[in-house]
Amino acid sequence: QILNLIDVPLTSAAVITSVEGAVRGHHYHKTDYHYCWLQSGGMVYLHRKLGDRSAPGRWTIKPGQMFYTPPGYEHAMHFTEDSVLFVLARNNREMANYEADTIRVSPLE
């Protein structure tokens, strides 16, 4: 059996290793989107639409779960355990391209 999980244009596949207590994000992307799949560990994922001042959505992510971040959504990841995260993205992650599309924001909490 083959079950397609994603059917959109992607140009980047990355593996991100984080230690317990690490925080990533507190930014949004102008055009990039990404699908993230947690292979091992644990994390809390926060996100909200750009311009929304209400509390961000908050999800506890466990191994085997996938989540999506569209363009224009502030997001952050708080790792509660040493973790391995696979990230599939629209844009490539060459530093100049990534930084040109990434806008930093104040912490979401």
Secondary structure, DSSP 8 states (H G I E B T S, - for coil): -------S---EEEEEEE-TT-EEEEEEESS--EEEEEEES-EEEEEEETT--S--EEEEE-TT-EEEE-TTEEEEEEESSSEEEEEEESS---HHHHHHHEEE-----
